[in-house]
Amino acid sequence: MTDLTLRERAHDLDVTVWVGKAGIGAVAEELSGQLDDRGLVKVKFLRAARGSTTTESLAEDLADRVDAEVVETRGNTAVVHR
């Protein structure tokens, strides 16, 4: 599937994974399960998780942990695909 098609599908998705002060390790298993079920998941990075790190960096790190790829980041939200 092309990135454009994935972005189009992601547009109407609701955020189903929130990353907070516990960090990305706390949600990796949940994200992996959702990716198995849906293939495309929207993740929100709360201020407590970001600190001085960018959303893009956190999203890439999280995607690497669950063997997925980042489709796009916008603001504090990322779309991950497997």
N, CA, C and O atoms as a GROMACS GRO file, in nm:
protein
  328
    1MET      N    1   0.084  -0.117   0.000
    1MET     CA    2   0.000   0.000   0.000
    1MET      C    3   0.090   0.125   0.000
    1MET      O    4   0.191   0.128   0.070
    2THR      N    5   0.054   0.225  -0.076
    2THR     CA    6   0.136   0.345  -0.083
    2THR      C    7   0.117   0.430   0.041
    2THR      O    8   0.016   0.420   0.111
    3ASP      N    9   0.217   0.515   0.069
    3ASP     CA   10   0.208   0.605   0.185
    3ASP      C   11   0.088   0.697   0.173
    3ASP      O   12   0.024   0.728   0.274
    4LEU      N   13   0.057   0.742   0.050
    4LEU     CA   14  -0.058   0.831   0.032
    4LEU      C   15  -0.188   0.760   0.073
    4LEU      O   16  -0.271   0.818   0.142
    5THR      N   17  -0.204   0.638   0.030
    5THR     CA   18  -0.323   0.562   0.066
    5THR      C   19  -0.330   0.541   0.217
    5THR      O   20  -0.438   0.552   0.276
    6LEU      N   21  -0.217   0.511   0.280
    6LEU     CA   22  -0.214   0.494   0.425
    6LEU      C   23  -0.249   0.624   0.496
    6LEU      O   24  -0.323   0.623   0.594
    7ARG      N   25  -0.198   0.735   0.446
    7ARG     CA   26  -0.230   0.865   0.508
    7ARG      C   27  -0.378   0.896   0.493
    7ARG      O   28  -0.441   0.949   0.585
    8GLU      N   29  -0.434   0.862   0.377
    8GLU     CA   30  -0.578   0.884   0.357
    8GLU      C   31  -0.659   0.801   0.456
    8GLU      O   32  -0.755   0.850   0.515
    9ARG      N   33  -0.620   0.675   0.475
    9ARG     CA   34  -0.690   0.588   0.571
    9ARG      C   35  -0.673   0.640   0.713
    9ARG      O   36  -0.765   0.632   0.794
   10ALA      N   37  -0.556   0.692   0.743
   10ALA     CA   38  -0.526   0.738   0.879
   10ALA      C   39  -0.603   0.864   0.916
   10ALA      O   40  -0.626   0.890   1.034
   11HIS      N   41  -0.643   0.940   0.818
   11HIS     CA   42  -0.711   1.067   0.843
   11HIS      C   43  -0.831   1.051   0.936
   11HIS      O   44  -0.851   1.133   1.026
   12ASP      N   45  -0.910   0.947   0.916
   12ASP     CA   46  -1.032   0.927   0.994
   12ASP      C   47  -1.012   0.839   1.118
   12ASP      O   48  -1.108   0.813   1.191
   13LEU      N   49  -0.890   0.794   1.141
   13LEU     CA   50  -0.864   0.711   1.258
   13LEU      C   51  -0.868   0.793   1.386
   13LEU      O   52  -0.828   0.910   1.388
   14ASP      N   53  -0.916   0.731   1.492
   14ASP     CA   54  -0.906   0.791   1.624
   14ASP      C   55  -0.776   0.746   1.688
   14ASP      O   56  -0.724   0.638   1.656
   15VAL      N   57  -0.723   0.827   1.778
   15VAL     CA   58  -0.605   0.788   1.855
   15VAL      C   59  -0.647   0.673   1.947
   15VAL      O   60  -0.746   0.684   2.020
   16THR      N   61  -0.570   0.564   1.944
   16THR     CA   62  -0.602   0.451   2.031
   16THR      C   63  -0.486   0.414   2.123
   16THR      O   64  -0.500   0.328   2.209
   17VAL      N   65  -0.370   0.479   2.105
   17VAL     CA   66  -0.256   0.457   2.194
   17VAL      C   67  -0.205   0.594   2.237
   17VAL      O   68  -0.177   0.680   2.154
   18TRP      N   69  -0.193   0.612   2.369
   18TRP     CA   70  -0.140   0.736   2.424
   18TRP      C   71  -0.010   0.704   2.497
   18TRP      O   72  -0.005   0.614   2.580
   19VAL      N   73   0.095   0.780   2.465
   19VAL     CA   74   0.224   0.762   2.532
   19VAL      C   75   0.238   0.876   2.633
   19VAL      O   76   0.237   0.993   2.596
   20GLY      N   77   0.252   0.839   2.759
   20GLY     CA   78   0.263   0.937   2.867
   20GLY      C   79   0.398   0.930   2.935
   20GLY      O   80   0.498   0.893   2.874
   21LYS      N   81   0.399   0.966   3.064
   21LYS     CA   82   0.526   0.976   3.135
   21LYS      C   83   0.596   0.842   3.153
   21LYS      O   84   0.716   0.839   3.178
   22ALA      N   85   0.524   0.730   3.140
   22ALA     CA   86   0.587   0.598   3.150
   22ALA      C   87   0.671   0.566   3.026
   22ALA      O   88   0.750   0.472   3.027
   23GLY      N   89   0.653   0.644   2.919
   23GLY     CA   90   0.735   0.628   2.799
   23GLY      C   91   0.685   0.522   2.702
   23GLY      O   92   0.580   0.460   2.722
   24ILE      N   93   0.763   0.505   2.595
   24ILE     CA   94   0.721   0.416   2.486
   24ILE      C   95   0.726   0.269   2.524
   24ILE      O   96   0.652   0.188   2.469
   25GLY      N   97   0.814   0.233   2.618
   25GLY     CA   98   0.822   0.094   2.660
   25GLY      C   99   0.692   0.044   2.720
   25GLY      O  100   0.659  -0.074   2.710
   26ALA      N  101   0.620   0.135   2.783
   26ALA     CA  102   0.495   0.097   2.850
   26ALA      C  103   0.381   0.067   2.753
   26ALA      O  104   0.284   0.002   2.790
   27VAL      N  105   0.393   0.113   2.628
   27VAL     CA  106   0.283   0.093   2.531
   27VAL      C  107   0.322   0.006   2.413
   27VAL      O  108   0.238  -0.021   2.327
   28ALA      N  109   0.446  -0.040   2.408
   28ALA     CA  110   0.492  -0.117   2.291
   28ALA      C  111   0.409  -0.243   2.269
   28ALA      O  112   0.371  -0.272   2.156
   29GLU      N  113   0.381  -0.317   2.376
   29GLU     CA  114   0.304  -0.440   2.361
   29GLU      C  115   0.161  -0.412   2.315
   29GLU      O  116   0.107  -0.482   2.230
   30GLU      N  117   0.100  -0.307   2.372
   30GLU     CA  118  -0.035  -0.268   2.332
   30GLU      C  119  -0.038  -0.228   2.184
   30GLU      O  120  -0.127  -0.270   2.110
   31LEU      N  121   0.058  -0.148   2.142
   31LEU     CA  122   0.065  -0.106   2.003
   31LEU      C  123   0.083  -0.226   1.911
   31LEU      O  124   0.018  -0.234   1.806
   32SER      N  125   0.169  -0.318   1.948
   32SER     CA  126   0.192  -0.437   1.866
   32SER      C  127   0.063  -0.516   1.847
   32SER      O  128   0.034  -0.560   1.736
   33GLY      N  129  -0.013  -0.533   1.953
   33GLY     CA  130  -0.140  -0.603   1.943
   33GLY      C  131  -0.239  -0.531   1.854
   33GLY      O  132  -0.309  -0.593   1.774
   34GLN      N  133  -0.244  -0.399   1.867
   34GLN     CA  134  -0.336  -0.322   1.782
   34GLN      C  135  -0.294  -0.329   1.636
   34GLN      O  136  -0.379  -0.335   1.547
   35LEU      N  137  -0.164  -0.327   1.610
   35LEU     CA  138  -0.116  -0.337   1.472
   35LEU      C  139  -0.151  -0.473   1.413
   35LEU      O  140  -0.184  -0.484   1.295
   36ASP      N  141  -0.142  -0.578   1.495
   36ASP     CA  142  -0.182  -0.712   1.448
   36ASP      C  143  -0.329  -0.712   1.408
   36ASP      O  144  -0.366  -0.774   1.308
   37ASP      N  145  -0.412  -0.644   1.485
   37ASP     CA  146  -0.556  -0.642   1.458
   37ASP      C  147  -0.595  -0.547   1.346
   37ASP      O  148  -0.680  -0.580   1.263
   38ARG      N  149  -0.532  -0.429   1.342
   38ARG     CA  150  -0.577  -0.323   1.252
   38ARG      C  151  -0.481  -0.289   1.139
   38ARG      O  152  -0.523  -0.248   1.031
   39GLY      N  153  -0.351  -0.307   1.163
   39GLY     CA  154  -0.251  -0.275   1.062
   39GLY      C  155  -0.211  -0.129   1.059
   39GLY      O  156  -0.102  -0.096   1.012
   40LEU      N  157  -0.296  -0.040   1.109
   40LEU     CA  158  -0.271   0.104   1.106
   40LEU      C  159  -0.323   0.164   1.235
   40LEU      O  160  -0.442   0.150   1.267
   41VAL      N  161  -0.235   0.231   1.310
   41VAL     CA  162  -0.272   0.282   1.442
   41VAL      C  163  -0.222   0.425   1.458
   41VAL      O  164  -0.112   0.459   1.416
   42LYS      N  165  -0.306   0.508   1.520
   42LYS     CA  166  -0.270   0.646   1.548
   42LYS      C  167  -0.227   0.656   1.695
   42LYS      O  168  -0.298   0.609   1.784
   43VAL      N  169  -0.110   0.716   1.718
   43VAL     CA  170  -0.050   0.726   1.851
   43VAL      C  171  -0.032   0.872   1.889
   43VAL      O  172   0.016   0.952   1.808
   44LYS      N  173  -0.071   0.908   2.010
   44LYS     CA  174  -0.055   1.046   2.060
   44LYS      C  175   0.055   1.046   2.166
   44LYS      O  176   0.053   0.965   2.258
   45PHE      N  177   0.150   1.138   2.151
   45PHE     CA  178   0.259   1.153   2.247
   45PHE      C  179   0.228   1.273   2.335
   45PHE      O  180   0.234   1.388   2.291
   46LEU      N  181   0.196   1.246   2.460
   46LEU     CA  182   0.164   1.352   2.555
   46LEU      C  183   0.290   1.427   2.595
   46LEU      O  184   0.401   1.376   2.581
   47ARG      N  185   0.273   1.547   2.645
   47ARG     CA  186   0.385   1.632   2.682
   47ARG      C  187   0.482   1.561   2.778
   47ARG      O  188   0.603   1.575   2.764
   48ALA      N  189   0.428   1.486   2.872
   48ALA     CA  190   0.511   1.417   2.971
   48ALA      C  191   0.605   1.316   2.905
   48ALA      O  192   0.714   1.290   2.957
   49ALA      N  193   0.565   1.260   2.793
   49ALA     CA  194   0.649   1.162   2.722
   49ALA      C  195   0.755   1.229   2.638
   49ALA      O  196   0.865   1.175   2.621
   50ARG      N  197   0.724   1.346   2.586
   50ARG     CA  198   0.814   1.411   2.491
   50ARG      C  199   0.936   1.473   2.558
   50ARG      O  200   1.048   1.456   2.510
   51GLY      N  201   0.916   1.545   2.666
   51GLY     CA  202   1.029   1.615   2.727
   51GLY      C  203   1.098   1.700   2.622
   51GLY      O  204   1.035   1.786   2.561
   52SER      N  205   1.226   1.677   2.602
   52SER     CA  206   1.301   1.753   2.502
   52SER      C  207   1.319   1.673   2.372
   52SER      O  208   1.394   1.715   2.284
   53THR      N  209   1.252   1.561   2.361
   53THR     CA  210   1.262   1.474   2.243
   53THR      C  211   1.151   1.509   2.145
   53THR      O  212   1.042   1.549   2.186
   54THR      N  213   1.178   1.496   2.018
   54THR     CA  214   1.077   1.526   1.917
   54THR      C  215   0.978   1.410   1.902
   54THR      O  216   1.010   1.294   1.931
   55THR      N  217   0.861   1.443   1.857
   55THR     CA  218   0.760   1.341   1.829
   55THR      C  219   0.812   1.245   1.724
   55THR      O  220   0.791   1.124   1.734
   56GLU      N  221   0.879   1.296   1.622
   56GLU     CA  222   0.932   1.213   1.514
   56GLU      C  223   1.028   1.108   1.569
   56GLU      O  224   1.022   0.991   1.531
   57SER      N  225   1.118   1.151   1.657
   57SER     CA  226   1.217   1.060   1.715
   57SER      C  227   1.150   0.953   1.800
   57SER      O  228   1.184   0.835   1.790
   58LEU      N  229   1.056   0.994   1.884
   58LEU     CA  230   0.984   0.897   1.967
   58LEU      C  231   0.905   0.798   1.882
   58LEU      O  232   0.903   0.678   1.910
   59ALA      N  233   0.841   0.848   1.778
   59ALA     CA  234   0.761   0.763   1.690
   59ALA      C  235   0.849   0.659   1.620
   59ALA      O  236   0.811   0.542   1.611
   60GLU      N  237   0.964   0.701   1.572
   60GLU     CA  238   1.056   0.608   1.505
   60GLU      C  239   1.105   0.501   1.602
   60GLU      O  240   1.112   0.383   1.567
   61ASP      N  241   1.138   0.542   1.724
   61ASP     CA  242   1.185   0.448   1.825
   61ASP      C  243   1.075   0.347   1.859
   61ASP      O  244   1.101   0.227   1.868
   62LEU      N  245   0.953   0.395   1.877
   62LEU     CA  246   0.841   0.307   1.908
   62LEU      C  247   0.814   0.210   1.792
   62LEU      O  248   0.792   0.091   1.814
   63ALA      N  249   0.814   0.262   1.672
   63ALA     CA  250   0.791   0.177   1.554
   63ALA      C  251   0.898   0.068   1.542
   63ALA      O  252   0.866  -0.046   1.510
   64ASP      N  253   1.023   0.104   1.568
   64ASP     CA  254   1.132   0.005   1.564
   64ASP      C  255   1.108  -0.106   1.664
   64ASP      O  256   1.136  -0.223   1.636
   65ARG      N  257   1.058  -0.072   1.782
   65ARG     CA  258   1.035  -0.172   1.887
   65ARG      C  259   0.928  -0.273   1.851
   65ARG      O  260   0.930  -0.385   1.901
   66VAL      N  261   0.835  -0.234   1.765
   66VAL     CA  262   0.724  -0.324   1.729
   66VAL      C  263   0.732  -0.370   1.584
   66VAL      O  264   0.635  -0.422   1.528
   67ASP      N  265   0.849  -0.351   1.523
   67ASP     CA  266   0.872  -0.394   1.385
   67ASP      C  267   0.767  -0.335   1.290
   67ASP      O  268   0.701  -0.407   1.215
   68ALA      N  269   0.754  -0.203   1.296
   68ALA     CA  270   0.658  -0.133   1.212
   68ALA      C  271   0.726  -0.011   1.151
   68ALA      O  272   0.845   0.011   1.171
   69GLU      N  273   0.649   0.068   1.077
   69GLU     CA  274   0.704   0.190   1.019
   69GLU      C  275   0.611   0.307   1.046
   69GLU      O  276   0.489   0.292   1.058
   70VAL      N  277   0.671   0.424   1.054
   70VAL     CA  278   0.593   0.547   1.074
   70VAL      C  279   0.546   0.594   0.938
   70VAL      O  280   0.626   0.615   0.847
   71VAL      N  281   0.416   0.612   0.924
   71VAL     CA  282   0.358   0.661   0.799
   71VAL      C  283   0.372   0.813   0.795
   71VAL      O  284   0.412   0.870   0.693
   72GLU      N  285   0.339   0.879   0.906
   72GLU     CA  286   0.352   1.023   0.915
   72GLU      C  287   0.344   1.067   1.060
   72GLU      O  288   0.293   0.995   1.146
   73THR      N  289   0.397   1.187   1.086
   73THR     CA  290   0.377   1.252   1.214
   73THR      C  291   0.319   1.389   1.187
   73THR      O  292   0.354   1.456   1.089
   74ARG      N  293   0.230   1.430   1.274
   74ARG     CA  294   0.169   1.562   1.261
   74ARG      C  295   0.144   1.612   1.402
   74ARG      O  296   0.067   1.553   1.478
   75GLY      N  297   0.210   1.721   1.438
   75GLY     CA  298   0.198   1.772   1.573
   75GLY      C  299   0.254   1.672   1.672
   75GLY      O  300   0.370   1.632   1.662
   76ASN      N  301   0.173   1.630   1.766
   76ASN     CA  302   0.215   1.533   1.867
   76ASN      C  303   0.158   1.394   1.841
   76ASN      O  304   0.151   1.310   1.931
   77THR      N  305   0.116   1.371   1.718
   77THR     CA  306   0.052   1.246   1.680
   77THR      C  307   0.130   1.179   1.568
   77THR      O  308   0.183   1.246   1.478
   78ALA      N  309   0.137   1.046   1.574
   78ALA     CA  310   0.202   0.969   1.468
   78ALA      C  311   0.109   0.858   1.423
   78ALA      O  312   0.026   0.809   1.499
   79VAL      N  313   0.124   0.818   1.298
   79VAL     CA  314   0.051   0.704   1.244
   79VAL      C  315   0.154   0.596   1.214
   79VAL      O  316   0.253   0.621   1.146
   80VAL      N  317   0.129   0.476   1.268
   80VAL     CA  318   0.222   0.364   1.256
   80VAL      C  319   0.154   0.253   1.179
   80VAL      O  320   0.035   0.227   1.197
   81HIS      N  321   0.231   0.186   1.092
   81HIS     CA  322   0.176   0.081   1.004
   81HIS      C  323   0.264  -0.043   1.009
   81HIS      O  324   0.387  -0.035   1.017
   82ARG      N  325   0.197  -0.157   1.005
   82ARG     CA  326   0.271  -0.284   0.989
   82ARG      C  327   0.199  -0.368   0.888
   82ARG      O  328   0.243  -0.479   0.858
   0.00000   0.00000   0.00000
